[in-house]
Amino acid sequence: MQHPGITGSGKPTAGKLHVVATPIGNLGDLSPRALETLKTVAAICAEDTRHTRQLLSHFGVERPLIALHEHNEGEAAAALVTRMLAGDSLALVSDAGTPLVSDPGFRLVRAARAAGIKVSPVPGASALIAALSVAGLPSDRFVFEGFLPAKASARREHLIRLASEPRTLIFYESAHRIEDSLDDAITAFGAERHAVIGRELTKLFETVLDGSLAELAERVRADPNQRKGEFVLLVQGAGEDADAKVAEGQRMYAKLVAHLPPSTAAKLAAELSGAPRKALYGGQG
């Protein structure tokens, strides 16, 4: 009788790499297929083994865990590929949601594919898709920008470059930077640009706020609870038919406001670009 995982020539059959989405909050979002996969693989590659062990314990899953994070992924990938070529199937998970989305994993996936190993997705929760589905913003075309730069100047420059992007913009943000990021978004996109904040999605204290960027910034400042947890920030795009003068004026205003009072920066940007001053400074000043 031929041993499972061994071909007729006596050579081992390569295992698979299963890329498994896990809940972003509500544990009921782990799919039956994901649970079955986690139970049957030889081992599970996890970004934070302590976090994943708690998840597995909740579901009664006992499988070996292998730490795979941004600091060791390049080195660990070769050994994991060798193991799969020898016949073991492995699962890859992140701390929450779909692996590789602002999380480690692409180096292992790339190495496995290069070695001819089958890489199979086990879909499930994703914070960016969950947020987009309830935002009420155009969703036929969107851009995911991940986490914004931590440094203020780099963050502003990055947002300014996106001022005329016509597609819905999606960002991840942390609790200690959400206020600053909203202020920088106002500088880059204008106070009246429509936006949505999804906070603690699928968790007990989930909130979804929508309004102008100025309104959202004020609501976050006014309520300490809205500065806790994990955030997805969605900003409506400039639109396919956006006035080029407005886009140019917003870029000028974002540059000038770093050196001049907001009302003066808006006035000068409006004169130079030909854009309405109201579109650059929310009608203030």
SULWOMO-V809508 format. One record per backbone hydrogen bond with DSSP energy under -0.5 kcal/mol. CO is the residue of the C=O (numbers start at 1). NH is the residue of the N-H. E is the energy in kcal/mol with one decimal. If there is no record, write none. Layout:
co=CO nh=NH e=E
co=CO nh=NH e=E
This chain:
co=3 nh=6 e=-1.8
co=5 nh=13 e=-3.8
co=7 nh=10 e=-2.1
co=11 nh=7 e=-3.3
co=16 nh=18 e=-0.6
co=16 nh=90 e=-2.5
co=17 nh=19 e=-0.6
co=17 nh=120 e=-2.7
co=18 nh=20 e=-0.9
co=18 nh=92 e=-3.0
co=19 nh=21 e=-0.5
co=19 nh=122 e=-3.1
co=22 nh=97 e=-1.3
co=25 nh=27 e=-0.5
co=26 nh=29 e=-2.0
co=27 nh=30 e=-1.5
co=29 nh=31 e=-0.6
co=31 nh=35 e=-2.3
co=32 nh=36 e=-2.4
co=33 nh=37 e=-2.4
co=34 nh=38 e=-2.5
co=35 nh=39 e=-1.6
co=36 nh=40 e=-1.2
co=37 nh=40 e=-0.6
co=37 nh=41 e=-1.6
co=42 nh=64 e=-0.6
co=43 nh=91 e=-1.9
co=44 nh=46 e=-0.6
co=44 nh=66 e=-2.7
co=45 nh=93 e=-2.8
co=46 nh=68 e=-2.7
co=48 nh=52 e=-2.4
co=49 nh=53 e=-2.4
co=50 nh=54 e=-1.4
co=51 nh=55 e=-1.6
co=52 nh=56 e=-2.8
co=53 nh=57 e=-2.4
co=54 nh=58 e=-1.8
co=55 nh=59 e=-1.2
co=56 nh=61 e=-2.9
co=57 nh=60 e=-1.1
co=61 nh=63 e=-0.6
co=64 nh=44 e=-2.5
co=66 nh=46 e=-2.8
co=69 nh=72 e=-1.2
co=69 nh=73 e=-1.9
co=72 nh=76 e=-2.9
co=73 nh=77 e=-2.3
co=74 nh=78 e=-0.6
co=75 nh=79 e=-0.6
co=76 nh=80 e=-2.2
co=77 nh=81 e=-2.5
co=78 nh=82 e=-2.1
co=79 nh=83 e=-1.9
co=80 nh=84 e=-2.2
co=81 nh=85 e=-2.6
co=82 nh=86 e=-1.2
co=83 nh=88 e=-1.8
co=84 nh=15 e=-3.4
co=84 nh=87 e=-1.5
co=89 nh=42 e=-2.7
co=89 nh=43 e=-0.7
co=90 nh=18 e=-3.0
co=91 nh=45 e=-3.7
co=92 nh=20 e=-2.4
co=93 nh=47 e=-0.6
co=97 nh=22 e=-2.0
co=98 nh=101 e=-1.4
co=100 nh=102 e=-1.2
co=104 nh=100 e=-1.1
co=105 nh=109 e=-2.3
co=106 nh=110 e=-2.7
co=107 nh=111 e=-2.3
co=108 nh=112 e=-2.7
co=109 nh=113 e=-2.5
co=110 nh=114 e=-2.2
co=111 nh=115 e=-1.4
co=112 nh=117 e=-2.6
co=113 nh=116 e=-1.5
co=118 nh=17 e=-2.5
co=118 nh=120 e=-0.6
co=120 nh=19 e=-2.4
co=121 nh=123 e=-0.5
co=122 nh=21 e=-2.4
co=126 nh=130 e=-2.7
co=127 nh=131 e=-2.5
co=128 nh=132 e=-2.1
co=129 nh=133 e=-2.2
co=130 nh=134 e=-0.7
co=131 nh=134 e=-0.9
co=131 nh=135 e=-0.8
co=132 nh=135 e=-0.6
co=132 nh=136 e=-0.6
co=141 nh=168 e=-1.4
co=143 nh=145 e=-0.6
co=143 nh=170 e=-2.5
co=146 nh=172 e=-2.3
co=151 nh=155 e=-2.4
co=152 nh=156 e=-2.5
co=153 nh=157 e=-2.1
co=154 nh=158 e=-2.1
co=155 nh=159 e=-2.3
co=156 nh=160 e=-2.6
co=157 nh=161 e=-1.8
co=158 nh=162 e=-0.6
co=159 nh=162 e=-1.1
co=160 nh=163 e=-1.5
co=162 nh=165 e=-1.7
co=165 nh=238 e=-3.0
co=168 nh=143 e=-3.1
co=169 nh=235 e=-2.5
co=170 nh=145 e=-3.2
co=171 nh=233 e=-2.5
co=172 nh=148 e=-0.9
co=173 nh=231 e=-1.9
co=174 nh=177 e=-1.2
co=174 nh=178 e=-1.0
co=177 nh=181 e=-2.6
co=178 nh=182 e=-2.1
co=179 nh=183 e=-2.1
co=180 nh=184 e=-2.4
co=181 nh=185 e=-2.1
co=182 nh=186 e=-2.1
co=183 nh=187 e=-1.9
co=184 nh=188 e=-2.1
co=185 nh=189 e=-3.3
co=186 nh=190 e=-2.0
co=190 nh=193 e=-1.2
co=191 nh=214 e=-2.3
co=193 nh=213 e=-1.7
co=194 nh=236 e=-2.7
co=195 nh=211 e=-2.0
co=196 nh=234 e=-3.1
co=197 nh=199 e=-0.6
co=197 nh=209 e=-2.5
co=198 nh=232 e=-2.3
co=199 nh=207 e=-2.0
co=200 nh=203 e=-2.1
co=203 nh=206 e=-1.5
co=207 nh=199 e=-3.0
co=209 nh=197 e=-2.7
co=211 nh=195 e=-2.8
co=212 nh=216 e=-2.5
co=213 nh=217 e=-2.5
co=214 nh=218 e=-1.9
co=215 nh=219 e=-2.2
co=216 nh=220 e=-2.4
co=217 nh=221 e=-2.1
co=218 nh=222 e=-2.1
co=219 nh=223 e=-1.1
co=222 nh=224 e=-0.5
co=223 nh=226 e=-1.6
co=224 nh=227 e=-1.7
co=225 nh=228 e=-1.2
co=229 nh=175 e=-0.5
co=230 nh=200 e=-2.5
co=231 nh=173 e=-2.0
co=232 nh=198 e=-3.0
co=232 nh=234 e=-0.5
co=233 nh=171 e=-2.8
co=234 nh=196 e=-2.8
co=235 nh=169 e=-3.0
co=239 nh=242 e=-1.6
co=243 nh=246 e=-0.5
co=243 nh=247 e=-2.0
co=244 nh=248 e=-2.4
co=245 nh=249 e=-2.7
co=246 nh=250 e=-2.7
co=247 nh=251 e=-1.8
co=248 nh=252 e=-2.3
co=249 nh=253 e=-2.9
co=250 nh=254 e=-2.3
co=251 nh=255 e=-1.5
co=252 nh=256 e=-2.8
co=253 nh=257 e=-2.8
co=255 nh=258 e=-0.8
co=256 nh=259 e=-2.2
co=256 nh=260 e=-1.8
co=261 nh=265 e=-2.9
co=262 nh=266 e=-2.5
co=263 nh=267 e=-2.2
co=264 nh=268 e=-2.4
co=265 nh=269 e=-2.5
co=266 nh=270 e=-2.4
co=267 nh=271 e=-2.1
co=268 nh=272 e=-2.3
co=269 nh=273 e=-2.3
co=270 nh=274 e=-2.3
co=276 nh=279 e=-0.8
co=276 nh=280 e=-0.7
co=277 nh=280 e=-1.1
co=277 nh=281 e=-1.6
co=278 nh=282 e=-0.8
co=278 nh=283 e=-0.5
co=281 nh=284 e=-2.3
